[in-house]
Amino acid sequence: MTRLLLDTSVLIKWLHGDGENEVHQARAIRAAHTRGEVEARIIDLALYELGNVLLRSLRWPSEMVADQLDDILTVCGAPISMTPDWLRQATSLAGTHGLTFYDASWAAAANALKVPLVTADRRLLGAGLAESPTAIARRLRLLG
C-alpha cells in the first residue's frame, strides 16, 4: 500500500473548496485512503495549522473547527510527532531551500518516513521536496 504524508494545504481542500485549486484531486486522495487503497498520514503540526486557518482565515465557529479537527483525526489517525533528528533536518532544509521552518518540517518528516509529501505549497513543490495532489492522483490512478 502506498503511504503518503499530507500537509495542511491538502487537508484544507478536504474541508473547504471555495477559491482552492486541486480540490477534486485532494478529495480523490481522501477517498482512496477511506477505501484502504492508500495510507494518508499527518504530523502534529497539521492540527495547529488547520485549526488556525479555519478559525482565523476562514472565520469558522470554534465548535465547527473542533469538530473538523476531530474528523481529521478519525480519518488520518493519530498524528506523527516530530523527532529531534527530524527537527534538526528541518532546520537544514529551511536554510538550504529558503523555506519556513513549518514547511521544512513537513519535508523532513516525509524524508524520514520515506514517503511522498503531498502539498499545494509552491515553495515545497519548487524545491522538489513534494508532489502536488494532481501529480499523486495521476500517478496512483485515483481520478478514474
PyRosetta script that sets phi, psi and omega in degrees:
from pyrosetta import init, pose_from_sequence

init()
pose = pose_from_sequence("MTRLLLDTSVLIKWLHGDGENEVHQARAIRAAHTRGEVEARIIDLALYELGNVLLRSLRWPSEMVADQLDDILTVCGAPISMTPDWLRQATSLAGTHGLTFYDASWAAAANALKVPLVTADRRLLGAGLAESPTAIARRLRLLG")
pose.set_psi(1, 137.3)
pose.set_omega(1, 177.4)
pose.set_phi(2, -75.0)
pose.set_psi(2, 129.7)
pose.set_omega(2, 176.4)
pose.set_phi(3, -103.4)
pose.set_psi(3, 141.0)
pose.set_omega(3, -179.1)
pose.set_phi(4, -133.5)
pose.set_psi(4, 149.2)
pose.set_omega(4, 170.2)
pose.set_phi(5, -110.4)
pose.set_psi(5, 120.3)
pose.set_omega(5, -177.5)
pose.set_phi(6, -104.0)
pose.set_psi(6, 128.2)
pose.set_omega(6, 177.5)
pose.set_phi(7, -90.1)
pose.set_psi(7, 178.6)
pose.set_omega(7, -173.6)
pose.set_phi(8, -62.6)
pose.set_psi(8, -32.2)
pose.set_omega(8, -179.6)
pose.set_phi(9, -64.5)
pose.set_psi(9, -22.9)
pose.set_omega(9, 175.5)
pose.set_phi(10, -86.3)
pose.set_psi(10, -42.9)
pose.set_omega(10, -179.5)
pose.set_phi(11, -60.2)
pose.set_psi(11, -38.3)
pose.set_omega(11, -178.7)
pose.set_phi(12, -61.4)
pose.set_psi(12, -32.6)
pose.set_omega(12, 179.6)
pose.set_phi(13, -69.3)
pose.set_psi(13, -22.6)
pose.set_omega(13, 175.3)
pose.set_phi(14, -69.3)
pose.set_psi(14, -29.3)
pose.set_omega(14, -171.8)
pose.set_phi(15, -106.6)
pose.set_psi(15, -24.3)
pose.set_omega(15, -171.3)
pose.set_phi(16, -146.6)
pose.set_psi(16, 122.8)
pose.set_omega(16, -177.3)
pose.set_phi(17, -108.3)
pose.set_psi(17, -16.7)
pose.set_omega(17, -176.1)
pose.set_phi(18, -62.4)
pose.set_psi(18, 123.0)
pose.set_omega(18, 177.8)
pose.set_phi(19, 74.9)
pose.set_psi(19, 5.2)
pose.set_omega(19, -178.4)
pose.set_phi(20, -99.2)
pose.set_psi(20, 144.3)
pose.set_omega(20, 171.5)
pose.set_phi(21, -94.4)
pose.set_psi(21, 159.1)
pose.set_omega(21, 173.7)
pose.set_phi(22, 61.5)
pose.set_psi(22, 26.8)
pose.set_omega(22, 179.3)
pose.set_phi(23, -63.1)
pose.set_psi(23, -47.3)
pose.set_omega(23, -178.9)
pose.set_phi(24, -59.0)
pose.set_psi(24, -42.9)
pose.set_omega(24, -179.1)
pose.set_phi(25, -68.0)
pose.set_psi(25, -42.4)
pose.set_omega(25, 178.1)
pose.set_phi(26, -63.1)
pose.set_psi(26, -40.7)
pose.set_omega(26, 179.8)
pose.set_phi(27, -73.0)
pose.set_psi(27, -26.5)
pose.set_omega(27, 173.6)
pose.set_phi(28, -66.1)
pose.set_psi(28, -36.1)
pose.set_omega(28, 176.8)
pose.set_phi(29, -65.9)
pose.set_psi(29, -43.3)
pose.set_omega(29, 177.8)
pose.set_phi(30, -60.9)
pose.set_psi(30, -44.8)
pose.set_omega(30, -179.7)
pose.set_phi(31, -62.3)
pose.set_psi(31, -41.0)
pose.set_omega(31, 178.7)
pose.set_phi(32, -65.3)
pose.set_psi(32, -37.3)
pose.set_omega(32, 176.5)
pose.set_phi(33, -64.5)
pose.set_psi(33, -45.4)
pose.set_omega(33, -179.6)
pose.set_phi(34, -61.4)
pose.set_psi(34, -35.1)
pose.set_omega(34, 178.5)
pose.set_phi(35, -79.4)
pose.set_psi(35, -6.4)
pose.set_omega(35, -179.8)
pose.set_phi(36, 83.4)
pose.set_psi(36, 16.0)
pose.set_omega(36, -179.3)
pose.set_phi(37, -85.3)
pose.set_psi(37, -28.5)
pose.set_omega(37, 174.7)
pose.set_phi(38, -136.1)
pose.set_psi(38, 160.3)
pose.set_omega(38, 175.2)
pose.set_phi(39, -110.8)
pose.set_psi(39, 113.3)
pose.set_omega(39, -180.0)
pose.set_phi(40, -102.2)
pose.set_psi(40, 124.0)
pose.set_omega(40, -178.7)
pose.set_phi(41, -124.8)
pose.set_psi(41, 164.3)
pose.set_omega(41, 177.7)
pose.set_phi(42, -133.8)
pose.set_psi(42, 161.5)
pose.set_omega(42, 169.1)
pose.set_phi(43, -99.5)
pose.set_psi(43, 164.8)
pose.set_omega(43, -175.7)
pose.set_phi(44, -58.8)
pose.set_psi(44, -29.0)
pose.set_omega(44, 178.0)
pose.set_phi(45, -56.8)
pose.set_psi(45, -29.3)
pose.set_omega(45, -177.9)
pose.set_phi(46, -57.9)
pose.set_psi(46, -40.5)
pose.set_omega(46, -177.0)
pose.set_phi(47, -65.5)
pose.set_psi(47, -38.8)
pose.set_omega(47, 179.9)
pose.set_phi(48, -71.5)
pose.set_psi(48, -44.2)
pose.set_omega(48, 179.2)
pose.set_phi(49, -65.3)
pose.set_psi(49, -46.5)
pose.set_omega(49, -178.2)
pose.set_phi(50, -63.8)
pose.set_psi(50, -46.1)
pose.set_omega(50, 177.6)
pose.set_phi(51, -58.1)
pose.set_psi(51, -41.1)
pose.set_omega(51, 179.8)
pose.set_phi(52, -65.3)
pose.set_psi(52, -45.0)
pose.set_omega(52, 179.6)
pose.set_phi(53, -62.5)
pose.set_psi(53, -46.4)
pose.set_omega(53, -177.9)
pose.set_phi(54, -65.1)
pose.set_psi(54, -41.7)
pose.set_omega(54, -179.1)
pose.set_phi(55, -74.9)
pose.set_psi(55, -48.4)
pose.set_omega(55, -170.3)
pose.set_phi(56, -89.7)
pose.set_psi(56, -50.4)
pose.set_omega(56, -176.1)
pose.set_phi(57, -78.0)
pose.set_psi(57, -45.2)
pose.set_omega(57, -176.7)
pose.set_phi(58, -93.6)
pose.set_psi(58, -11.4)
pose.set_omega(58, 176.6)
pose.set_phi(59, 58.2)
pose.set_psi(59, 39.8)
pose.set_omega(59, 176.6)
pose.set_phi(60, -74.6)
pose.set_psi(60, 150.0)
pose.set_omega(60, 175.7)
pose.set_phi(61, -62.3)
pose.set_psi(61, 145.7)
pose.set_omega(61, -174.2)
pose.set_phi(62, -58.0)
pose.set_psi(62, -39.5)
pose.set_omega(62, -179.8)
pose.set_phi(63, -63.7)
pose.set_psi(63, -39.0)
pose.set_omega(63, 178.4)
pose.set_phi(64, -66.8)
pose.set_psi(64, -39.5)
pose.set_omega(64, 177.5)
pose.set_phi(65, -63.3)
pose.set_psi(65, -45.5)
pose.set_omega(65, 178.8)
pose.set_phi(66, -58.5)
pose.set_psi(66, -41.8)
pose.set_omega(66, 178.6)
pose.set_phi(67, -63.7)
pose.set_psi(67, -41.0)
pose.set_omega(67, 180.0)
pose.set_phi(68, -66.7)
pose.set_psi(68, -38.3)
pose.set_omega(68, 176.7)
pose.set_phi(69, -64.1)
pose.set_psi(69, -40.1)
pose.set_omega(69, 175.2)
pose.set_phi(70, -59.6)
pose.set_psi(70, -43.8)
pose.set_omega(70, -180.0)
pose.set_phi(71, -62.1)
pose.set_psi(71, -42.5)
pose.set_omega(71, 179.1)
pose.set_phi(72, -61.1)
pose.set_psi(72, -42.1)
pose.set_omega(72, 178.2)
pose.set_phi(73, -64.6)
pose.set_psi(73, -38.4)
pose.set_omega(73, 178.0)
pose.set_phi(74, -64.4)
pose.set_psi(74, -43.0)
pose.set_omega(74, -177.8)
pose.set_phi(75, -73.4)
pose.set_psi(75, -46.9)
pose.set_omega(75, -172.3)
pose.set_phi(76, -96.8)
pose.set_psi(76, -10.9)
pose.set_omega(76, -177.5)
pose.set_phi(77, 82.0)
pose.set_psi(77, -179.1)
pose.set_omega(77, -179.7)
pose.set_phi(78, -59.3)
pose.set_psi(78, 136.4)
pose.set_omega(78, 179.9)
pose.set_phi(79, -69.7)
pose.set_psi(79, 153.1)
pose.set_omega(79, 177.6)
pose.set_phi(80, -83.9)
pose.set_psi(80, 134.4)
pose.set_omega(80, 178.5)
pose.set_phi(81, -91.7)
pose.set_psi(81, 141.7)
pose.set_omega(81, 177.0)
pose.set_phi(82, -67.2)
pose.set_psi(82, 140.0)
pose.set_omega(82, 175.3)
pose.set_phi(83, -96.1)
pose.set_psi(83, 163.4)
pose.set_omega(83, 177.3)
pose.set_phi(84, -56.4)
pose.set_psi(84, -38.8)
pose.set_omega(84, 178.6)
pose.set_phi(85, -65.2)
pose.set_psi(85, -38.5)
pose.set_omega(85, 179.1)
pose.set_phi(86, -66.4)
pose.set_psi(86, -40.1)
pose.set_omega(86, 178.1)
pose.set_phi(87, -63.0)
pose.set_psi(87, -40.4)
pose.set_omega(87, 177.2)
pose.set_phi(88, -62.9)
pose.set_psi(88, -43.1)
pose.set_omega(88, 177.9)
pose.set_phi(89, -64.5)
pose.set_psi(89, -37.1)
pose.set_omega(89, 178.6)
pose.set_phi(90, -60.9)
pose.set_psi(90, -40.6)
pose.set_omega(90, 178.9)
pose.set_phi(91, -63.6)
pose.set_psi(91, -39.2)
pose.set_omega(91, 178.6)
pose.set_phi(92, -65.2)
pose.set_psi(92, -46.6)
pose.set_omega(92, 179.2)
pose.set_phi(93, -62.6)
pose.set_psi(93, -39.4)
pose.set_omega(93, 179.4)
pose.set_phi(94, -61.0)
pose.set_psi(94, -44.9)
pose.set_omega(94, 179.7)
pose.set_phi(95, -67.8)
pose.set_psi(95, -43.3)
pose.set_omega(95, -177.8)
pose.set_phi(96, -66.1)
pose.set_psi(96, -41.0)
pose.set_omega(96, -172.7)
pose.set_phi(97, -106.4)
pose.set_psi(97, 3.1)
pose.set_omega(97, -179.9)
pose.set_phi(98, 65.3)
pose.set_psi(98, 35.8)
pose.set_omega(98, -178.8)
pose.set_phi(99, -96.9)
pose.set_psi(99, 161.9)
pose.set_omega(99, 168.5)
pose.set_phi(100, -69.9)
pose.set_psi(100, 157.7)
pose.set_omega(100, 176.6)
pose.set_phi(101, -61.5)
pose.set_psi(101, -35.4)
pose.set_omega(101, 178.9)
pose.set_phi(102, -59.7)
pose.set_psi(102, -52.0)
pose.set_omega(102, -178.9)
pose.set_phi(103, -64.0)
pose.set_psi(103, -41.2)
pose.set_omega(103, 179.2)
pose.set_phi(104, -64.3)
pose.set_psi(104, -29.9)
pose.set_omega(104, 177.7)
pose.set_phi(105, -63.4)
pose.set_psi(105, -40.2)
pose.set_omega(105, 176.8)
pose.set_phi(106, -60.7)
pose.set_psi(106, -46.5)
pose.set_omega(106, -178.5)
pose.set_phi(107, -64.9)
pose.set_psi(107, -40.6)
pose.set_omega(107, 179.1)
pose.set_phi(108, -64.0)
pose.set_psi(108, -42.2)
pose.set_omega(108, 179.4)
pose.set_phi(109, -63.8)
pose.set_psi(109, -45.8)
pose.set_omega(109, 179.7)
pose.set_phi(110, -61.3)
pose.set_psi(110, -42.1)
pose.set_omega(110, 179.2)
pose.set_phi(111, -62.5)
pose.set_psi(111, -45.6)
pose.set_omega(111, -179.2)
pose.set_phi(112, -65.5)
pose.set_psi(112, -37.1)
pose.set_omega(112, 179.7)
pose.set_phi(113, -80.3)
pose.set_psi(113, -11.2)
pose.set_omega(113, -178.2)
pose.set_phi(114, 59.3)
pose.set_psi(114, 46.1)
pose.set_omega(114, 178.3)
pose.set_phi(115, -131.1)
pose.set_psi(115, 155.3)
pose.set_omega(115, 175.2)
pose.set_phi(116, -68.1)
pose.set_psi(116, 139.8)
pose.set_omega(116, 170.9)
pose.set_phi(117, -92.8)
pose.set_psi(117, 127.6)
pose.set_omega(117, 179.0)
pose.set_phi(118, -105.9)
pose.set_psi(118, 124.1)
pose.set_omega(118, -176.8)
pose.set_phi(119, -151.9)
pose.set_psi(119, 160.5)
pose.set_omega(119, 170.3)
pose.set_phi(120, -107.3)
pose.set_psi(120, 4.2)
pose.set_omega(120, -178.3)
pose.set_phi(121, -71.8)
pose.set_psi(121, 118.9)
pose.set_omega(121, -175.6)
pose.set_phi(122, -63.9)
pose.set_psi(122, -34.5)
pose.set_omega(122, -179.4)
pose.set_phi(123, -68.5)
pose.set_psi(123, -43.3)
pose.set_omega(123, 177.4)
pose.set_phi(124, -65.1)
pose.set_psi(124, -41.3)
pose.set_omega(124, 178.6)
pose.set_phi(125, -65.8)
pose.set_psi(125, -44.4)
pose.set_omega(125, -179.9)
pose.set_phi(126, -63.3)
pose.set_psi(126, -30.7)
pose.set_omega(126, 178.2)
pose.set_phi(127, -80.5)
pose.set_psi(127, -4.8)
pose.set_omega(127, -179.2)
pose.set_phi(128, 74.1)
pose.set_psi(128, 22.8)
pose.set_omega(128, -176.7)
pose.set_phi(129, -99.9)
pose.set_psi(129, 1.1)
pose.set_omega(129, -175.1)
pose.set_phi(130, -158.0)
pose.set_psi(130, 172.1)
pose.set_omega(130, 175.6)
pose.set_phi(131, -123.5)
pose.set_psi(131, 149.0)
pose.set_omega(131, 179.3)
pose.set_phi(132, -76.9)
pose.set_psi(132, 160.1)
pose.set_omega(132, 173.6)
pose.set_phi(133, -56.7)
pose.set_psi(133, -36.9)
pose.set_omega(133, 178.5)
pose.set_phi(134, -63.5)
pose.set_psi(134, -46.5)
pose.set_omega(134, -179.4)
pose.set_phi(135, -62.1)
pose.set_psi(135, -42.9)
pose.set_omega(135, 179.8)
pose.set_phi(136, -66.6)
pose.set_psi(136, -46.6)
pose.set_omega(136, -179.1)
pose.set_phi(137, -60.3)
pose.set_psi(137, -39.4)
pose.set_omega(137, 177.8)
pose.set_phi(138, -68.9)
pose.set_psi(138, -47.5)
pose.set_omega(138, -177.2)
pose.set_phi(139, -60.9)
pose.set_psi(139, -37.3)
pose.set_omega(139, -178.7)
pose.set_phi(140, -92.6)
pose.set_psi(140, 2.8)
pose.set_omega(140, 178.9)
pose.set_phi(141, 56.0)
pose.set_psi(141, 51.9)
pose.set_omega(141, -177.7)
pose.set_phi(142, -96.3)
pose.set_psi(142, -5.2)
pose.set_omega(142, -173.2)
pose.set_phi(143, -96.0)
pose.set_psi(143, 5.8)
pose.set_omega(143, 175.1)
pose.set_phi(144, 74.9)
pose.dump_pdb("model.pdb")
